[in-house]
Amino acid sequence: YIKDPDALKKSDTFLLDPVKVYFPPDVKQQTLTPAELTRLTDDFGKAVRDELQAGHYTLASEPGPGVMELRLAIIHVEPTGGKTNMAVVGGAMAAVQVASLAAPMPVPGATSLLPRLKVGQVSIEGELVDSSTGEVEMAFMTTKHGRRFFAGLKAYKKWGDVDAAFHSWAKNFRQRLDRAHAN
């Protein structure tokens, strides 16, 4: 939802609310420890702050004229397969090596032996609110999934895909701000 197409163009000072976590009651959510939830909210908030500062935008500590309040919430999260992914990759790689030793030519169907990793995913929602009037200028919801095939070392870290999504969204938001200010 975008109330004013120029909302981003008029925004250069932001009040970043602490990231919240809301899991809909009808969604069976994996049990996360309080420490994991804190880590996720802190990491997402830090990614957004870092990108805004890298874009030379101002971070405010309180509402006021010209300050846009950025409210973010994590509404669904699943970690990667972690150690499970290592076992899948190890087994699949061994199978590919055995198959290639048995037949020096490329093995038909060998690609079906490539590892399918349990990927992480995360969904967020957010609002950009005029801190003076309380009016919502923009609202959004989006989901990111990790890559099913080799995604570097992130596939083996429990929260690798989720962290990558946080950084991707933060960078994307700053780039949209940059483009809006360039016009």
C-alpha positions as CSV (number, residue, x, y, z in Angstrom):
1,Y,0.0,0.0,0.0
2,I,1.3,3.4,-0.9
3,K,-0.7,6.4,0.1
4,D,1.7,9.0,-1.4
5,P,3.9,8.0,-4.2
6,D,6.4,10.7,-3.0
7,A,6.6,9.3,0.5
8,L,10.1,7.9,0.0
9,K,11.3,11.1,-1.7
10,K,10.2,13.2,1.2
11,S,11.8,10.8,3.7
12,D,15.4,11.3,4.9
13,T,15.0,11.0,8.7
14,F,13.8,7.8,10.2
15,L,12.7,6.6,13.6
16,L,13.2,2.9,13.6
17,D,10.9,1.2,16.1
18,P,12.2,-2.0,17.7
19,V,11.4,-5.0,15.4
20,K,8.5,-7.0,16.7
21,V,7.6,-10.6,16.3
22,Y,4.0,-11.6,15.5
23,F,3.1,-15.2,14.6
24,P,-0.5,-15.6,13.5
25,P,-2.3,-18.0,15.8
26,D,-3.5,-20.3,13.0
27,V,0.1,-20.9,11.8
28,K,2.0,-23.7,13.5
29,Q,5.3,-21.9,14.2
30,Q,8.4,-23.7,15.1
31,T,9.3,-23.2,18.7
32,L,12.0,-20.5,19.0
33,T,13.8,-19.7,22.2
34,P,13.6,-16.2,23.6
35,A,17.3,-15.8,22.8
36,E,16.8,-16.8,19.1
37,L,13.9,-14.3,18.8
38,T,16.0,-11.5,20.4
39,R,18.9,-12.3,18.0
40,L,16.6,-12.2,15.0
41,T,14.9,-8.9,15.9
42,D,18.3,-7.3,16.8
43,D,19.9,-8.5,13.6
44,F,17.1,-7.2,11.4
45,G,17.0,-3.9,13.2
46,K,20.8,-3.6,12.9
47,A,20.7,-4.4,9.2
48,V,18.2,-1.7,8.5
49,R,20.1,0.9,10.7
50,D,23.4,0.1,9.0
51,E,21.9,0.5,5.5
52,L,20.2,3.8,6.4
53,Q,23.4,5.1,7.8
54,A,25.4,3.9,4.8
55,G,22.9,5.9,2.6
56,H,23.6,9.0,4.8
57,Y,20.0,9.1,6.1
58,T,19.4,10.4,9.6
59,L,18.2,8.2,12.4
60,A,16.0,10.0,14.9
61,S,15.5,9.0,18.5
62,E,12.0,10.5,18.8
63,P,9.0,11.5,16.6
64,G,8.8,14.9,15.1
65,P,8.2,17.0,12.0
66,G,9.8,15.4,8.9
67,V,10.5,12.1,10.8
68,M,9.1,8.9,9.3
69,E,8.6,6.1,11.7
70,L,9.6,2.7,10.3
71,R,7.7,-0.2,12.0
72,L,8.9,-3.7,11.2
73,A,7.6,-7.1,12.3
74,I,8.8,-10.7,11.7
75,I,5.6,-12.7,11.1
76,H,7.0,-16.1,10.1
77,V,10.4,-17.6,10.4
78,E,12.0,-21.0,9.7
79,P,15.8,-21.7,10.0
80,T,17.8,-23.7,7.5
81,G,18.5,-27.4,7.9
82,G,21.9,-26.7,9.5
83,K,23.5,-30.0,10.3
84,T,20.8,-31.8,8.4
85,N,22.0,-30.0,5.3
86,M,25.6,-31.1,5.9
87,A,24.4,-34.7,6.0
88,V,22.3,-34.4,2.8
89,V,25.2,-32.7,0.9
90,G,27.7,-35.2,2.2
91,G,25.6,-38.2,1.2
92,A,24.7,-36.8,-2.2
93,M,28.3,-35.8,-3.0
94,A,29.4,-39.4,-2.1
95,A,26.7,-40.8,-4.4
96,V,27.7,-38.5,-7.3
97,Q,31.4,-39.5,-6.8
98,V,30.5,-43.3,-6.8
99,A,28.3,-42.9,-9.9
100,S,31.1,-41.0,-11.7
101,L,33.7,-43.7,-10.9
102,A,31.4,-46.4,-12.2
103,A,30.9,-44.7,-15.5
104,P,33.5,-42.3,-16.9
105,M,30.9,-40.6,-19.1
106,P,28.4,-38.1,-17.5
107,V,25.8,-40.1,-15.7
108,P,22.2,-39.5,-16.9
109,G,20.1,-38.4,-14.0
110,A,23.1,-37.5,-11.8
111,T,21.7,-34.1,-11.4
112,S,18.9,-35.7,-9.4
113,L,21.5,-36.6,-6.9
114,L,22.4,-32.9,-6.3
115,P,21.6,-32.0,-2.7
116,R,18.2,-30.4,-2.0
117,L,18.8,-28.4,1.1
118,K,16.2,-27.5,3.7
119,V,16.1,-23.7,3.2
120,G,15.3,-21.0,5.7
121,Q,12.4,-18.6,5.1
122,V,11.1,-15.5,6.7
123,S,8.2,-13.2,6.2
124,I,8.0,-9.6,7.4
125,E,5.5,-6.8,7.3
126,G,6.2,-3.1,7.8
127,E,4.8,0.4,7.8
128,L,6.2,3.8,7.1
129,V,4.3,6.2,9.3
130,D,4.5,10.0,9.4
131,S,5.5,10.4,13.1
132,S,3.8,13.8,13.4
133,T,0.4,12.8,12.1
134,G,0.4,9.0,12.7
135,E,-0.8,8.4,9.1
136,V,0.5,5.3,7.4
137,E,2.2,6.5,4.2
138,M,3.3,3.0,3.1
139,A,2.7,-0.6,4.1
140,F,4.2,-3.9,2.8
141,M,4.5,-7.6,3.4
142,T,7.0,-9.9,1.8
143,T,8.6,-13.4,2.1
144,K,12.0,-14.7,1.2
145,H,13.1,-18.3,0.9
146,G,16.7,-19.4,0.8
147,R,18.2,-21.1,-2.2
148,R,17.4,-24.8,-2.6
149,F,20.8,-25.6,-4.2
150,F,24.2,-24.8,-3.0
151,A,24.1,-21.3,-1.4
152,G,27.6,-21.2,0.0
153,L,28.2,-21.5,3.7
154,K,24.9,-19.9,4.6
155,A,23.1,-23.2,3.9
156,Y,24.9,-24.7,6.9
157,K,24.2,-21.9,9.3
158,K,20.9,-22.3,11.2
159,W,19.8,-18.7,10.5
160,G,22.0,-18.1,7.3
161,D,19.1,-17.7,4.9
162,V,17.1,-15.6,7.3
163,D,20.1,-13.3,8.0
164,A,20.6,-13.0,4.2
165,A,17.0,-12.0,3.8
166,F,17.2,-9.3,6.5
167,H,20.3,-7.8,4.8
168,S,18.7,-8.0,1.3
169,W,15.5,-6.2,2.5
170,A,17.5,-3.5,4.3
171,K,19.7,-2.9,1.2
172,N,16.6,-2.9,-1.1
173,F,14.9,-0.3,1.1
174,R,17.9,2.0,1.1
175,Q,18.3,1.6,-2.7
176,R,14.6,2.5,-3.2
177,L,15.2,5.6,-1.0
178,D,18.3,6.5,-3.0
179,R,16.3,6.2,-6.3
180,A,13.4,8.3,-4.9
181,H,15.8,11.0,-3.8
182,A,17.7,10.9,-7.2
183,N,14.4,11.8,-9.1
